Amino acid sequence: MSAPAASTPGRVVLARRRVGDRIGDALLHGLTAAAALAALVLVGLLAYELIRQAWPAITKFGLGFVTSRAWDPVKSNFGALDFIYGTALTSFVAVLLAAPLAIAIALFLSELAPRGVRGVVGSLVELLAAIPSVVIGLWGIFVLGPFVKDHLGPFLDRTLGFIPLFSGKPQLTGYLPAVIVLTIMILPITASVARELFLGVPQDVEEAALALGTTRWEMIRGVVLPHTRSGLVAAVMLGLGRAVGEAIAVTQVIGDTLGIHVSLFQNGDTLASRIASQYQAAATNIHIAALVYLALVLLVFSLLTNIAAQLIVRRFEFQRAGGG
């Protein structure tokens, strides 16, 4: 008879805890669901407002706006193709440059650097992410532009001029300075995320691989990179999203001109740069609507990029789980 009596208080306490847990669970579900719903509502309201403001341009130009190369405020004739091309070119080339550099920095800081160096270099990399974009743009005007025109551009033309990307006469502004500026801006973000991913690899797994006789490089190639590849794709796509939406720094160095050019030495423009440079000076309602239409195209571009990133990440996770 003593055992049931002794267990009765415990059951009461357990019942009380379960009531509190149920209330806490309900609050947790409610708060998290509200936060998720708020994010969806915010995106929906943003898209609705862009569509509403761009409606005059949407009704006048339709989907042909995306494939048109015209941009003439005097004749009220607008199109987005040149800016879509400039956005895609500068963003993807910047990611191609930044991704291997960021992964190399992250590997050095997490696997190879002495302990005393890791904190200093890691802090400097993170500090680079805190520099305002307008400051990087000014640096691009006064330092990077002359360097590209007088040194880097001629060198690339002499050595790689047979490739259309590096043919032509280098200038103070153009795609190449914009690509370098974007590379600098997305490098610390990608490197910081990649570093945290590498530090999250179980230490015993790395030590087991080294104990089996693998070299440091073989351990990184066979253990660290496969363990973090889905996260690395997400980190690279995060950098791509930053590059796609960057406006101020790119506006200062890209040249702000129309045209679709293969050479990185030519001037051009991007979606975000065109919006930033002309919105305040837009004189007509259709001009403003066309700029908002560019913002809507940029939003769709960003959403498609994120969807592609999610599909790639899921594919890697599926392969990692042994699904083929």
C-alpha positions in Angstrom: 0.0 0.0 0.0 3.0 2.3 0.6 4.1 2.2 -3.0 1.0 3.6 -4.6 0.8 6.3 -1.9 4.4 7.3 -2.6 3.8 7.5 -6.3 0.7 9.6 -5.9 2.6 13.0 -5.4 4.7 12.2 -8.4 1.7 11.6 -10.5 0.2 14.9 -9.4 3.4 16.8 -10.2 3.6 15.0 -13.6 0.0 15.9 -14.3 0.7 19.5 -13.4 3.8 19.6 -15.6 1.9 18.1 -18.5 -0.8 20.9 -18.2 2.0 23.5 -18.2 3.7 21.8 -21.1 0.5 21.7 -23.1 0.0 25.4 -22.5 3.7 26.1 -23.4 3.4 23.9 -26.5 0.3 25.8 -27.6 2.0 29.1 -27.1 5.1 27.9 -28.9 3.1 26.6 -31.9 1.1 29.8 -32.0 4.1 32.1 -31.9 6.1 30.2 -34.4 3.2 29.8 -36.7 2.4 33.5 -36.4 6.0 34.4 -37.2 6.0 32.1 -40.3 2.7 33.5 -41.4 4.0 37.1 -40.9 6.9 36.3 -43.2 4.5 35.0 -45.9 2.2 37.9 -45.5 5.1 40.4 -45.7 6.3 38.8 -49.0 2.7 38.8 -50.3 2.1 42.4 -49.4 5.5 43.4 -50.9 4.6 41.6 -54.2 1.1 43.1 -54.2 2.4 46.7 -53.7 5.0 46.2 -56.5 2.3 44.9 -58.8 0.0 47.8 -57.9 2.6 50.4 -58.5 3.9 48.8 -61.7 0.4 48.1 -63.1 0.5 51.0 -65.6 3.7 49.6 -67.1 2.4 46.0 -66.9 -0.7 46.9 -68.8 1.2 48.9 -71.4 4.2 46.6 -72.0 3.0 43.2 -70.8 5.5 40.4 -70.6 7.3 41.9 -73.6 8.9 44.2 -71.0 11.2 41.4 -70.0 12.5 40.8 -73.5 12.6 44.4 -74.7 15.9 46.3 -74.8 14.4 49.7 -75.1 14.8 52.3 -72.3 13.8 55.8 -73.6 12.1 58.0 -71.0 11.5 60.7 -73.6 9.4 58.4 -75.7 8.1 56.4 -72.7 9.4 53.2 -74.1 10.9 50.8 -71.6 12.3 47.3 -71.4 14.3 45.2 -68.9 16.4 42.8 -70.9 19.7 44.8 -70.7 19.4 45.0 -67.0 18.5 41.4 -66.5 21.6 40.5 -68.5 23.8 42.8 -66.5 22.4 41.4 -63.2 22.9 37.8 -64.3 26.4 38.4 -65.7 27.9 40.4 -62.7 26.2 38.2 -60.1 27.2 34.8 -61.4 30.8 35.8 -62.3 31.1 37.3 -58.8 29.9 34.1 -57.3 32.3 32.0 -59.4 35.1 34.1 -58.0 33.9 34.4 -54.4 32.8 30.8 -53.8 36.2 29.0 -54.0 37.9 31.9 -52.2 35.4 31.8 -49.4 35.6 28.0 -49.1 39.4 28.3 -49.0 39.3 30.9 -46.3 36.9 28.9 -44.3 39.0 25.7 -44.6 42.1 27.6 -43.5 40.4 29.1 -40.5 38.7 25.9 -39.4 41.3 23.2 -40.3 44.7 24.6 -41.0 45.4 28.0 -39.3 47.2 28.1 -35.9 44.8 28.8 -33.1 46.2 32.3 -32.5 45.7 33.3 -36.2 42.1 32.0 -36.4 40.6 34.7 -34.2 42.4 37.6 -35.8 41.8 36.6 -39.5 38.2 35.5 -38.7 37.4 38.9 -37.1 38.9 40.7 -40.1 36.8 38.7 -42.5 33.6 39.4 -40.5 34.6 43.1 -40.3 34.7 43.2 -44.1 31.0 42.3 -44.1 30.3 45.4 -41.9 31.8 47.9 -44.3 28.9 50.0 -45.9 28.4 49.3 -49.6 28.7 53.0 -50.4 32.3 53.0 -48.9 33.2 50.0 -51.1 31.7 51.8 -54.1 33.9 54.9 -53.4 36.9 52.6 -53.1 35.9 51.1 -56.4 35.8 54.6 -58.0 39.1 55.9 -56.7 41.2 52.8 -56.3 39.8 49.8 -58.2 38.8 51.6 -61.4 42.2 53.1 -62.1 43.8 49.7 -61.2 41.6 47.9 -63.6 42.1 50.4 -66.4 45.9 50.7 -66.1 47.0 47.3 -64.8 44.6 44.4 -64.4 42.6 45.1 -67.6 45.7 45.3 -69.9 47.1 42.2 -68.3 43.9 40.2 -68.9 43.7 41.6 -72.5 47.3 40.4 -73.2 47.0 37.0 -71.6 43.4 36.1 -72.1 42.3 38.5 -74.9 41.4 35.5 -77.1 38.5 34.9 -74.7 35.5 37.2 -75.5 35.1 38.0 -71.7 38.5 39.8 -71.7 38.6 41.4 -75.1 38.4 45.1 -75.8 39.8 48.2 -74.1 39.7 48.4 -70.3 37.9 51.4 -68.8 37.5 53.0 -65.4 34.0 51.6 -65.1 32.3 48.5 -66.4 31.3 45.0 -65.7 34.7 44.0 -64.4 34.9 46.6 -61.5 31.3 45.7 -60.6 32.2 42.0 -60.5 35.2 42.6 -58.2 33.1 44.9 -55.9 30.4 42.2 -55.7 33.0 39.5 -55.0 34.4 41.6 -52.1 30.9 42.1 -50.7 29.7 38.5 -50.8 33.0 36.9 -49.8 32.7 37.5 -46.0 29.1 36.2 -45.9 29.9 33.0 -47.7 33.2 32.5 -45.8 31.5 33.0 -42.4 28.8 30.5 -43.1 31.2 28.0 -44.6 33.5 28.3 -41.5 30.6 27.5 -39.2 29.7 24.5 -41.3 33.3 23.1 -41.2 33.5 23.7 -37.4 30.3 21.6 -37.1 31.9 18.5 -38.6 32.3 16.0 -35.7 35.9 16.0 -34.5 36.0 12.3 -33.9 35.1 11.6 -37.5 38.0 13.8 -38.7 40.4 12.2 -36.2 39.2 8.7 -37.3 40.0 9.5 -40.9 43.5 10.8 -40.0 44.1 7.7 -37.8 43.4 5.5 -40.9 46.4 7.1 -42.6 44.7 9.8 -44.8 46.5 13.1 -45.3 44.9 16.3 -44.2 43.8 17.0 -47.8 42.3 13.5 -48.2 40.4 14.0 -44.9 39.0 17.3 -46.1 38.1 16.0 -49.5 36.6 12.7 -48.2 35.0 13.8 -44.9 34.6 17.5 -44.4 33.4 18.6 -47.9 30.9 15.7 -48.3 29.5 16.3 -44.8 28.9 20.0 -45.5 28.2 20.2 -49.2 24.5 21.0 -48.9 25.2 23.8 -46.5 28.0 25.1 -48.8 25.5 25.3 -51.6 23.2 27.3 -49.4 26.0 29.6 -48.4 27.0 30.2 -52.0 23.3 30.9 -52.9 23.1 33.3 -50.0 26.0 35.2 -51.5 24.3 35.1 -54.9 21.2 36.7 -53.4 23.3 39.5 -51.9 25.0 40.1 -55.3 21.7 40.1 -57.2 20.2 42.8 -55.0 23.2 45.1 -54.5 22.6 48.6 -55.8 24.7 51.4 -54.5 28.2 50.0 -54.9 27.4 48.6 -58.3 25.8 51.9 -59.5 29.1 53.7 -58.7 31.3 51.4 -60.8 29.3 49.7 -63.5 28.9 52.7 -65.9 25.1 53.1 -66.0 24.7 52.5 -69.7 22.5 50.3 -71.9 23.8 47.4 -73.8 24.4 43.6 -73.8 28.2 43.0 -74.1 30.1 39.8 -73.6 33.3 41.6 -72.6 33.7 42.4 -68.9 35.5 45.6 -70.0 32.3 47.2 -71.3 29.9 49.4 -69.4 26.5 48.2 -68.5 23.8 48.3 -65.8 21.8 46.0 -63.5 18.2 45.9 -62.3 19.0 47.2 -58.8 21.5 49.8 -60.1 19.0 51.3 -62.6 16.3 51.6 -60.0 18.7 53.3 -57.5 20.0 55.7 -60.1 16.8 56.8 -61.8 13.9 56.6 -59.3 14.4 60.0 -57.7 14.8 61.7 -61.1 11.8 59.9 -62.8 9.6 62.7 -64.3 6.6 60.7 -65.6 4.2 58.2 -64.0 5.0 55.6 -66.7 8.7 56.0 -66.0 8.1 55.4 -62.3 5.9 52.4 -63.1 8.6 51.0 -65.3 11.2 51.3 -62.5 8.8 49.5 -60.2 8.3 46.9 -62.8 12.1 46.4 -62.8 11.8 45.9 -59.0 9.1 43.3 -59.6 11.4 41.5 -62.1 14.2 41.6 -59.5 11.9 40.1 -56.9 11.0 37.3 -59.2 14.7 36.8 -60.1 15.6 36.5 -56.4 12.7 34.1 -55.7 13.8 31.9 -58.6 17.3 31.9 -57.3 16.2 30.8 -53.8 14.0 28.1 -55.2 16.9 26.8 -57.3 19.1 26.8 -54.2 16.5 24.8 -52.2 16.2 22.2 -55.0 20.0 21.9 -55.1 20.3 21.6 -51.4 17.6 18.9 -51.2 19.3 17.0 -54.0 22.5 16.9 -52.1 20.8 15.9 -48.9 19.0 13.1 -50.8 22.3 11.8 -52.1 23.9 12.1 -48.7 21.0 10.0 -47.2 21.8 7.3 -49.8 19.0 7.9 -52.2 21.2 7.9 -55.3 
